[in-house]
Amino acid sequence: MKSKVLLIDDDIELVGMFKEYLEQEGFDVKMVHDGEAGTAEAFTGLYAIAILDVMMPRMNGLETLRRIRTNSQLPILMLTGRGDDTDRIVGLELGADDYVAKPCTPRELTARIRAILRRSQSAPLDNGAAALTVGQLTMWPEQRRAAWAGNKLELTSTEFNLLEVLARNAGRPVSKNALSEQGLGRPLARFDRNIDVHLSSLRHKLGTIADGRSCLQTVYRLGYQLIKE
C-alpha cells in the first residue's frame, strides 16, 4: 500500500515538481496551498506524513504546525529557508519531526521522508511486544505508545524514536550522532541543533526521579543519558 504524503506549500510550481517526483517514487501525494486547508487534511488521519512550508501567506507554517499538533501526532517535515535557524528551532519546539532547508532537490526531500517513515513505521528493535520499562517510564514499541507513572505521553514520532533509543541504553550516555542515526535515520549534520531541541522537549514531557532531577541528563562531551532509578 502506498504511503500518503500531504504537501502544504503555496508555491504551486515547486510542490508540483515535488508531487511528480514523489509519485514516481511510489508515494500517493495530495497538495494543498494554505495552512487552513493543510490543517483540515492533516486531521483526516489519512496521511503517513506532512511536508509543511514555513513561509505561507495568511496562516504561516509555524501557526499551521501549532494547530495540527493540538490534535494530531502526524509526522511533519518542515521546509525552511536556508539559514533560518530561528524558524527551524521554533518548528522543532512546536513538534516538527525534522526540517529540510530550501532550496532542496526532490531527491533530498524524498530521502528525508523515507528516513522519517522508516523509523515511524518500523518494527520495534527487538521485534517483540514486550513493554520496555525504565523507572516510571514504560514504552510499548510495537504500538508506539509510552507512559510516565501510568499517564500517557503525547510524543511526536521523532520524540518516540529518540526516547526508545535512550531507554534501550538506559544508564549509559548515547552520543548525539548515534541518536541522529537511530532516531532520525540520518547522520548528524555540523551545527545541527535538532537533537538538542527534541531532547529539551522530551525533558518537559517526562517526569523527575526521586531526587527531583530530570530523568534525562546531558553528559558533557558524551551525549544524553536516561537515568535508571
N, C-alpha and C positions, 0 to 999 in steps of 0.2 A: 504494500500500500504506500502511495506517495505521501511524503511529508508535506503538509500545507504551510506555506510561508505567507505572512502578511507584510506587505511593503507599504509603509506610511511615509510619504515624501511628496512635497508639492512640485518637485522637479520632474515633470511628466516625461521628458526625453530620457533623463537618467534612469528613472525607475523602469521605463520601458525597455531599456537596454539590459538592466539587471533581470527583469522578468524573463526576457527572451533567453538569456544565458542560463538562469536557474531552471527554466523548463527543459532546456537541452540536457541539463544535469540530472533530470528526473524529479524535480520538485513541482508541486502544484502551487501556483502563485496567484494571490489576489492583491491588486493595487488599490489604494485609496490615497487621496491627496490633501487631507486635512486632519487635524487632531480629533475633532468630534467624531468623524466617520471612523477613524482608526480605533478610538476607544470603544465605540459600539461593536465593531468587528472583533476586537480582542475579547470582549465579554461573551461572545457566542460560544467560546470553548472549542472552536473548530480547528484552531491552528497549533502547530508544533512550536512556532517561533515567530516573533515580530521583528522587523527591521524598521527602526524609527529615526527619522532625521531630526536633529536638534532645531535647525532653522526653518520654521514654517510660519506663515502669516496667521493672524488671529490667535489661535492657540498653539504655542510653540511646543517643541518636542519634550521639553522638561515638564511642562504642565500636563501634557498628554501622558507621559510616563507616570506622573504622580497620580493621575486619575485611574489609570489602568491598575496600578498597584493597590488601590483601595479595595479591589475586588478580584484580582487575578494574579497568579504567580507564573503566568506565561513567560517563558524565556524571552528576553528582549536584548537585541543588539543595537546599540546606538551608532548613528552616523554623525560624526562631529567634524568641525573644521580643523584642519591641521594646525596645531599649536594652541587650540582652545582648551587648555588644561583645566580651567575653571569649570567649563561645561562638562568635561569628562568626569571630574571628581563629583560634581553635584549629581550628575546622572547615575554614577555608581552608588552614591549615598541614597538616592531615591529608589534604588533597586534594579538598575540595569545590570545585566549579566556580563556584558563586555562592550567594547566600542571599537569602531574602525574609523580612522581619520580619512576624510575626503580631501582630495580625490583618491579613490581607490579603484582597483580593477575588479571586474566581475569575478575573476578567478580568486582574488584575495578574499572578497566578500563570501564567496561560496565556501572557501576553506574554513573561514571563521564560523560560518553557520554549521558546517559539518562537525567542527570541534565541539560546539555547544550542544548540538543534538546528540552526538556520540556519548557525552557524559550524562545528559539529562535522560536519555532513553536506554542507556546501557544496563546490563545486568549488574547486580552488586559484585564487588570484587571477590567475595568468597562463594558466589553463586548459591547461597543458601538463604533460607527465610528467617534464620535466627536473628533475634534482636542484638544490637551492638550497644553495650552499656558501659558508660564511664561515669562513675559517681551518680549524680542525679540526671545525667543526660542519657536518654535512650533513643537509638535510631533503628529504624526498620528499612534498610537499604532497598529491599525488593519492592516495597510500597512507596519508597522515598518519603517516609514520614519521620518526624523527630519530635521529642517531647523533653521538657525540663521539669523534673519533680511532678510528672504526670500531666503537665499542661502542654498542649500542643504548641509547637514552634512554627511560626509562619516564616518560612525561608524561601528565598529565591533559588532557582536551580543551581546557580553558581555557589551560593552560600551553603547549600546542602552538600555539594561536591567537596568543597573545602573542609567543611566540618567532618565529613566522613573520613577524609584523609587524615585529619588531626586525631580523630577518635581511634582510628586503627593504629596510630602511632602514639597513643596517649602516654605521657610520661617522658617522651623523647622529643627534642626540638626537630621541626621539619623546616627545611630551607624554603625561602620564597620561590626559588627556581623549581623545586620539587612540587610545591603547591600549585604553581602555574602550570607545570606539565601535567600533573594528575588531576587538578581541579578545573582548569580552563582548557586543557588539551593543546596548549601551545607553550613554547619556551618563553621565559621572562624576558621582556624587552628592556633595553637600557632606559633608565629613568622612569620605568613603568611603576605607577603607584596603585595599580589595580588591586593587587593582593592586600596592600595596607588598608585600602578603603573598605574592601569586603570584610576583612577581619575586624575592623573598627565597628562595622555594623553588627557583626556576629557578637561582639562583646556586649553590645547594648541589648541583644535579644536573649543571651544566655544569663543564667543566674550566677551567684557567687558561691565560693567554697566556704567552709566553716569559719575561717579567719576573716571573712569579708572581702577577700581579694577576688578579682575576676578569675574564672577558671581558665581563661585564655591569656597566656602570658607571652610577651616578647622576650626572646632570649638574644641578648646582644651578639650581633655578628653571626648568629646561627639560624635565626628564623623565628618561628612561633611554636608554642607548645601548649597542648591541652593537659591540664594538671590532673593527675589521678588523686582522688581523695582517699 
